[in-house]
Amino acid sequence: MSFINYSSREINCKIVYYGPGLCGKTTNLQYIYSKTNPELKGKMISLATEAERTLFFDFLPLALGQIRGFRTRFHLYTVPGQVFYDASRKLILKGVDGVVFVADSQVERMEANLESLDNLRVNLTDQGYDLDRIPYVVQYNKRDLPNAAPLDELRRLLNPRGVPDFEACAGVGTGVFETLKAVARGVLKDLKQMNR
């Protein structure tokens, strides 16, 4: 749930990028960070272990819009992709306001995508959340690769509810900001409904 800082008149919202190992979660955040005005962003914090290069959650506040005179600040996090780090994933999901599921479009990564999506549902449930009730978008990353699965198949398997979804090539920025804007809009919509 978002945190309201009355002294700075800010609403802090947490968005978590979730998905299998090496799907492009970190690449998304690095691209966003590199293209964001330095005055609007905080420091990117990276935690890594020797066992997994993607084990870091990036902290990135973005100022975006106001609600009743309060500025909205988004904090973006990635989770480690490997199932071995499930305790870290659960911890990072604590207090989440919105989720981006980053899928690896490669045909041979479909099972890893499905496992990670199931794991997301379980971990959210353990935290008292329901994926069907929080702002949620899907990004199909690595669409530029020759072994990318057809978009219809990805949608059928990974997005049966038809939430907003985007094709992406995070390395060059294609679809990255569209994905972020969609989840941010969902979070802001939820906040406005709670403040009525």
C-alpha positions as CSV (number, residue, x, y, z in Angstrom):
1,M,0.0,0.0,0.0
2,S,1.2,3.5,-0.7
3,F,2.8,5.6,2.0
4,I,1.8,9.2,2.5
5,N,4.4,11.6,3.8
6,Y,2.5,14.6,5.1
7,S,5.6,16.8,5.8
8,S,6.8,16.6,2.1
9,R,3.3,16.3,0.8
10,E,4.1,13.1,-1.2
11,I,2.4,9.8,-1.8
12,N,4.9,7.1,-2.3
13,C,3.9,4.2,-4.5
14,K,5.7,0.9,-5.1
15,I,5.9,-0.8,-8.5
16,V,7.6,-4.2,-8.7
17,Y,8.9,-5.7,-12.0
18,Y,8.5,-9.5,-11.8
19,G,9.5,-12.3,-14.1
20,P,11.9,-15.2,-14.8
21,G,15.7,-14.8,-14.7
22,L,17.3,-12.8,-17.5
23,C,13.9,-11.7,-19.0
24,G,14.8,-8.0,-18.9
25,K,13.5,-6.7,-15.6
26,T,16.8,-5.0,-14.8
27,T,17.2,-3.8,-18.3
28,N,13.8,-2.0,-18.1
29,L,14.8,-0.2,-14.9
30,Q,18.3,0.7,-16.3
31,Y,16.7,2.2,-19.4
32,I,14.1,4.2,-17.4
33,Y,16.8,5.4,-15.1
34,S,19.1,6.5,-18.0
35,K,16.3,8.5,-19.6
36,T,14.8,10.2,-16.5
37,N,15.6,13.8,-15.6
38,P,18.3,13.7,-12.9
39,E,16.2,16.2,-10.8
40,L,13.3,13.7,-10.7
41,K,15.1,10.6,-9.7
42,G,16.9,9.2,-6.7
43,K,19.8,7.0,-6.5
44,M,19.7,3.5,-8.1
45,I,20.6,0.9,-5.6
46,S,21.9,-2.4,-6.7
47,L,22.3,-5.6,-4.7
48,A,24.1,-8.5,-6.3
49,T,25.3,-11.9,-5.2
50,E,27.9,-14.2,-6.8
51,A,25.2,-16.7,-7.7
52,E,22.9,-14.4,-9.7
53,R,23.8,-11.3,-11.7
54,T,20.1,-10.2,-11.7
55,L,19.8,-10.2,-8.0
56,F,19.2,-6.6,-7.4
57,F,16.2,-4.5,-6.7
58,D,16.5,-1.1,-8.1
59,F,15.1,1.8,-6.2
60,L,13.9,4.6,-8.5
61,P,11.5,7.3,-7.4
62,L,9.8,9.2,-10.2
63,A,7.6,12.2,-9.7
64,L,4.4,12.0,-11.7
65,G,1.3,14.0,-11.2
66,Q,-0.6,15.1,-8.1
67,I,-3.5,13.8,-6.1
68,R,-5.3,16.4,-3.8
69,G,-2.2,18.5,-3.7
70,F,0.2,15.6,-3.0
71,R,3.0,14.8,-5.4
72,T,3.2,11.2,-6.5
73,R,6.5,9.4,-6.2
74,F,7.0,6.0,-7.7
75,H,9.6,3.5,-6.4
76,L,10.5,0.9,-8.9
77,Y,11.9,-2.5,-7.8
78,T,13.0,-5.7,-9.6
79,V,12.9,-9.1,-8.0
80,P,15.6,-11.7,-8.5
81,G,14.6,-14.1,-11.3
82,Q,15.8,-17.3,-9.9
83,V,13.3,-19.4,-7.7
84,F,16.2,-19.9,-5.3
85,Y,15.6,-16.3,-4.1
86,D,11.9,-16.7,-3.3
87,A,12.2,-15.2,0.2
88,S,13.7,-12.0,-1.4
89,R,10.8,-11.9,-3.9
90,K,8.3,-12.1,-1.1
91,L,10.0,-9.4,0.8
92,I,10.2,-7.1,-2.2
93,L,6.4,-7.6,-2.9
94,K,5.5,-6.3,0.6
95,G,3.6,-3.1,0.2
96,V,3.3,-3.3,-3.6
97,D,0.9,-1.0,-5.4
98,G,1.4,-2.2,-8.9
99,V,3.1,-5.1,-10.8
100,V,4.8,-5.4,-14.2
101,F,5.2,-9.0,-15.3
102,V,8.1,-9.1,-17.7
103,A,7.9,-12.2,-19.9
104,D,10.8,-13.5,-22.1
105,S,9.3,-13.9,-25.6
106,Q,11.7,-16.7,-26.5
107,V,9.9,-20.0,-27.2
108,E,12.2,-22.0,-25.0
109,R,11.5,-19.6,-22.1
110,M,7.8,-20.2,-22.0
111,E,7.9,-22.7,-19.1
112,A,10.1,-20.3,-17.1
113,N,7.5,-17.5,-17.8
114,L,4.6,-19.7,-16.6
115,E,6.5,-20.8,-13.5
116,S,7.3,-17.2,-12.6
117,L,3.7,-16.1,-13.2
118,D,2.4,-18.9,-10.9
119,N,5.0,-17.9,-8.3
120,L,3.9,-14.2,-8.5
121,R,0.3,-15.2,-7.7
122,V,1.4,-17.4,-4.8
123,N,3.7,-14.8,-3.3
124,L,1.1,-12.0,-3.7
125,T,-1.5,-14.3,-2.0
126,D,1.0,-14.9,0.9
127,Q,1.2,-11.1,1.3
128,G,-2.6,-10.7,1.3
129,Y,-2.9,-9.4,-2.3
130,D,-4.9,-10.7,-5.3
131,L,-3.3,-10.3,-8.7
132,D,-6.7,-9.8,-10.2
133,R,-7.3,-6.7,-7.9
134,I,-4.1,-4.7,-8.1
135,P,-2.8,-2.6,-11.1
136,Y,-1.0,-5.1,-13.3
137,V,0.4,-5.1,-16.8
138,V,2.4,-7.6,-18.9
139,Q,5.4,-6.8,-21.0
140,Y,6.5,-9.3,-23.7
141,N,10.2,-8.5,-23.9
142,K,12.8,-9.6,-26.5
143,R,10.4,-9.3,-29.4
144,D,13.3,-8.7,-31.7
145,L,14.8,-12.2,-31.4
146,P,14.2,-14.7,-34.2
147,N,12.9,-17.4,-31.8
148,A,10.3,-15.1,-30.2
149,A,6.9,-16.9,-29.8
150,P,3.9,-15.5,-31.7
151,L,2.2,-12.7,-29.8
152,D,-1.2,-14.5,-29.8
153,E,0.4,-17.5,-28.1
154,L,2.0,-15.3,-25.4
155,R,-1.2,-13.6,-24.7
156,R,-3.2,-16.8,-24.5
157,L,-0.7,-18.4,-22.0
158,L,0.4,-15.3,-20.0
159,N,-2.4,-12.9,-20.2
160,P,-5.8,-14.7,-20.3
161,R,-7.5,-11.8,-18.4
162,G,-6.5,-9.3,-21.1
163,V,-4.7,-6.8,-18.8
164,P,-2.8,-4.0,-20.6
165,D,0.2,-5.6,-22.4
166,F,3.1,-4.4,-24.5
167,E,5.7,-5.7,-26.8
168,A,9.2,-4.6,-25.9
169,C,12.9,-4.6,-26.6
170,A,14.0,-3.2,-23.3
171,G,17.7,-3.0,-24.4
172,V,16.8,-0.2,-26.9
173,G,13.8,1.1,-25.0
174,T,11.0,-0.1,-27.2
175,G,7.8,-0.5,-25.1
176,V,9.6,0.4,-21.8
177,F,7.9,3.7,-21.0
178,E,4.6,2.5,-22.4
179,T,4.7,-0.3,-19.9
180,L,5.6,2.0,-17.0
181,K,3.0,4.6,-17.9
182,A,0.2,1.9,-18.0
183,V,1.0,0.5,-14.6
184,A,1.5,4.0,-13.1
185,R,-1.9,5.0,-14.5
186,G,-3.5,2.0,-12.9
187,V,-1.9,2.8,-9.5
188,L,-3.0,6.5,-9.7
189,K,-6.5,5.4,-10.6
190,D,-6.6,3.1,-7.5
191,L,-5.3,6.0,-5.3
192,K,-7.9,8.4,-6.6
193,Q,-10.7,5.9,-5.9
194,M,-9.4,5.3,-2.4
195,N,-9.3,9.1,-1.8
196,R,-13.0,9.7,-2.7
